Amino acid sequence: MDTNLPASTQPRVVIIGCGFGGLRLAKALRKAPVQVVVIDRNNYHNFQPLLYQVATGALEADSIAYPIRKIFTGQKNFFYRMADVQHISPASNMVHTSVGDIRYDYLVLATGSLTNFFGLESIERNAMQIKSIPNALNLRSFIFQNFEKALLTENPAEKQALMNIVVVGGGPTGVEISGSLAEMRRHVLPKDYPELDLSAMQIFLVEAGPALLGPMSEASQQDALRYMNELGVKVLLNTSIKRFEDCRAYYSDTEFIPSENLVWAAGVNGAEVPGLPAEVVTRNKRISVNQWNRVEGFDNIFAIGDVANMVTEDMPRGMPMLAPVAQQQADHLADNLQRILRGETPVDFKYLNKGSMAIVSRNKAVVDLPKNVHFNGFFGWLTWLFVHLMTLVGFRNKVVALVDWAFSYFSSDQALRLIIRPFSRKDLKDDKGKKSAEHRTATPEYNPTPPAIQTPA
Ligand SMILES: Cc1cc2nc3c(=O)[nH]c(=O)nc-3n(C[C@H](O)[C@H](O)[C@H](O)COP(=O)(O)OP(=O)(O)OC[C@H]3O[C@@H](n4cnc5c(N)ncnc54)[C@H](O)[C@@H]3O)c2cc1C
């Protein structure tokens, strides 16, 4: 198939992925003497940090996504093709996509990351993940559908498994989604399901490491644990979920948490694109790049953001997989590409860490800033709100998010609990589009030995 891209006398920069990195790079090249071609399988940019709010009914999906074509209206050197990139052929400078082949002079991989299930097959088949808007809408529907089912069963063990939620991964996503679910249990579910005994519903947050929010300061880790305890989230540290089947999330060979709902937020891998030599792909599927984001061994292939593994002296395991890294690398690469076109030597990338934050409940967050500055609580929440509002793409999205947040803050309610996307486990697909084959048949049981719950020191 022909992709019908116009011929140009200017070099063509093909960017795969219009996430935080790809979008920023394409914009930064608007005045550069190049033709910019962006390929993404979705026709929208997705603001992943707020996906959990879509999953728990706090925000509309539309307010965290923005149409790619609309973002670039008026940018003359910009072309977009909605396509799935299947592989690349560096020898012929060609990208092979679901809609045809696209030639490049310079190629930038900005494909982000995929959920890492660490080879745990039953979890990959049965758990809910939260990497995309369809994932978030599925999760919301799945949880509310299970509450509808809980009303119908007489079996107390089955009822509890339908209501229990296990979140795996104590990083920002796991903490944020657990806090949001606990708020929902407190403020929304009692109004909607007065017939259910919600004291039987348990939310577990399971983390393999010794602390929540591993990369953040110790103060933030302790604050997060305290807030989780106050919200009634049962935190299990130094605990791994190894298997999830028949409504049981196993944390040892025989011990399990009875639950129908498991949210996997335990890790990600780079979303590598086939076609590069194995030597440049790391163990967690990121692509090794030098300090100019250039893929080792290639003059005209670059990678930025989550998929790029840039190692520095102070970051020997590579830059963190965070939106600001992707955006800063994009800005830097835009300058470097223009240097290369002028025949100049590119400049090394330096990451400017502006801090990190995680929201813990409707009005509490933890914030770490450089120079060991840490704050929390309501002020932390306001900071989180401001930063996320400012970084949302599009004025309409900012306004809609602000209205939704203000509504839920003042009313302690969330309007968005429609099951508009009926979802069953057999619809579950993995990242490669493979469908889940598993149907649950076993009746859940109570766990005779409940796990030990972590409380703050
Ligand atoms: C739930 C969640 C919460 C997060 N919270 C935060 C946070 O609070 N703060 C923070 O800094 N970071 C957060 N992150 C991480 C942040 O979202 C990523 O670091 C950032 O999105 C990386 O940007 P990127 O451009 O590398 O990739 P992405 O933004 O993931 O974009 C990749 C793009 O590539 C496209 N793509 C991939 N493969 C193909 C292909 N083969 N063909 C066509 N298109 C393809 C995808 O559709 C996507 O649009 C969060 C991530 C998640 C999942």
The ligand as an SDF file (V2000), in Angstrom:
LIG
                    3D

 53 58  0  0  0  0  0  0  0  0999 V2000
   -0.4780    4.8690   34.4770 C   0  0  0  0  0  0  0  0  0  0  0  0
    0.7650    5.6900   34.2620 C   0  0  0  0  0  0  0  0  0  0  0  0
    1.0410    6.7730   35.0870 C   0  0  0  0  0  0  0  0  0  0  0  0
    2.1790    7.5350   34.8870 C   0  0  0  0  0  0  0  0  0  0  0  0
    2.4110    8.6100   35.7110 N   0  0  0  0  0  0  0  0  0  0  0  0
    3.4730    9.4160   35.4750 C   0  0  0  0  0  0  0  0  0  0  0  0
    3.6820   10.5930   36.2610 C   0  0  0  0  0  0  0  0  0  0  0  0
    2.9130   10.8880   37.1740 O   0  0  0  0  0  0  0  0  0  0  0  0
    4.7620   11.3710   35.9630 N   0  0  0  0  0  0  0  0  0  0  0  0
    5.6270   11.0570   34.9360 C   0  0  0  0  0  0  0  0  0  0  0  0
    6.5690   11.8270   34.6800 O   0  0  0  0  0  0  0  0  0  0  0  0
    5.4530    9.9560   34.2010 N   0  0  0  0  0  0  0  0  0  0  0  0
    4.3970    9.1230   34.4350 C   0  0  0  0  0  0  0  0  0  0  0  0
    4.2210    8.0110   33.6720 N   0  0  0  0  0  0  0  0  0  0  0  0
    5.2300    7.6820   32.6510 C   0  0  0  0  0  0  0  0  0  0  0  0
    5.0680    8.5350   31.4210 C   0  0  0  0  0  0  0  0  0  0  0  0
    3.7370    8.4370   30.9530 O   0  0  0  0  0  0  0  0  0  0  0  0
    6.0490    8.0440   30.3810 C   0  0  0  0  0  0  0  0  0  0  0  0
    7.3510    8.1910   30.8890 O   0  0  0  0  0  0  0  0  0  0  0  0
    5.9110    8.8410   29.0830 C   0  0  0  0  0  0  0  0  0  0  0  0
    4.6350    8.6140   28.5200 O   0  0  0  0  0  0  0  0  0  0  0  0
    7.0080    8.4210   28.1090 C   0  0  0  0  0  0  0  0  0  0  0  0
    6.8590    9.1320   26.9220 O   0  0  0  0  0  0  0  0  0  0  0  0
    7.2430    8.4570   25.5360 P   0  0  0  0  0  0  0  0  0  0  0  0
    7.0980    9.5210   24.5040 O   0  0  0  0  0  0  0  0  0  0  0  0
    8.5370    7.7680   25.6610 O   0  0  0  0  0  0  0  0  0  0  0  0
    6.1640    7.3130   25.2950 O   0  0  0  0  0  0  0  0  0  0  0  0
    4.5770    7.3550   25.3220 P   0  0  0  0  0  0  0  0  0  0  0  0
    4.0700    8.6180   25.8990 O   0  0  0  0  0  0  0  0  0  0  0  0
    4.1630    6.0670   25.9440 O   0  0  0  0  0  0  0  0  0  0  0  0
    4.1820    7.3340   23.7900 O   0  0  0  0  0  0  0  0  0  0  0  0
    4.4460    6.2470   22.9520 C   0  0  0  0  0  0  0  0  0  0  0  0
    3.5700    6.3700   21.7150 C   0  0  0  0  0  0  0  0  0  0  0  0
    4.0330    5.4450   20.7460 O   0  0  0  0  0  0  0  0  0  0  0  0
    2.9490    4.8160   20.1180 C   0  0  0  0  0  0  0  0  0  0  0  0
    3.4400    3.5100   19.6510 N   0  0  0  0  0  0  0  0  0  0  0  0
    4.1400    2.5960   20.3510 C   0  0  0  0  0  0  0  0  0  0  0  0
    4.4820    1.5600   19.5870 N   0  0  0  0  0  0  0  0  0  0  0  0
    3.9790    1.8270   18.3620 C   0  0  0  0  0  0  0  0  0  0  0  0
    4.0000    1.1060   17.1300 C   0  0  0  0  0  0  0  0  0  0  0  0
    4.6280   -0.0710   17.0040 N   0  0  0  0  0  0  0  0  0  0  0  0
    3.3570    1.6430   16.0640 N   0  0  0  0  0  0  0  0  0  0  0  0
    2.7240    2.8380   16.1790 C   0  0  0  0  0  0  0  0  0  0  0  0
    2.6850    3.5660   17.3090 N   0  0  0  0  0  0  0  0  0  0  0  0
    3.3110    3.0540   18.3850 C   0  0  0  0  0  0  0  0  0  0  0  0
    1.8980    4.7130   21.2160 C   0  0  0  0  0  0  0  0  0  0  0  0
    0.5950    4.6090   20.6750 O   0  0  0  0  0  0  0  0  0  0  0  0
    2.1130    6.0270   21.9830 C   0  0  0  0  0  0  0  0  0  0  0  0
    1.2900    7.0550   21.4860 O   0  0  0  0  0  0  0  0  0  0  0  0
    3.0800    7.2190   33.8510 C   0  0  0  0  0  0  0  0  0  0  0  0
    2.8190    6.1190   33.0180 C   0  0  0  0  0  0  0  0  0  0  0  0
    1.6660    5.3660   33.2230 C   0  0  0  0  0  0  0  0  0  0  0  0
    1.3710    4.1990   32.3150 C   0  0  0  0  0  0  0  0  0  0  0  0
  1  2  1  0
  2  3  1  0
  2 52  2  0
  3  4  2  0
  4  5  1  0
  4 50  1  0
  5  6  2  0
  6  7  1  0
  6 13  1  0
  7  8  2  0
  7  9  1  0
  9 10  1  0
 10 11  2  0
 10 12  1  0
 12 13  2  0
 13 14  1  0
 14 15  1  0
 14 50  1  0
 15 16  1  0
 16 17  1  0
 16 18  1  0
 18 19  1  0
 18 20  1  0
 20 21  1  0
 20 22  1  0
 22 23  1  0
 23 24  1  0
 24 25  2  0
 24 26  1  0
 24 27  1  0
 27 28  1  0
 28 29  2  0
 28 30  1  0
 28 31  1  0
 31 32  1  0
 32 33  1  0
 33 34  1  0
 33 48  1  0
 34 35  1  0
 35 36  1  0
 35 46  1  0
 36 37  1  0
 36 45  1  0
 37 38  2  0
 38 39  1  0
 39 40  1  0
 39 45  2  0
 40 41  1  0
 40 42  2  0
 42 43  1  0
 43 44  2  0
 44 45  1  0
 46 47  1  0
 46 48  1  0
 48 49  1  0
 50 51  2  0
 51 52  1  0
 52 53  1  0
M  END
$$$$
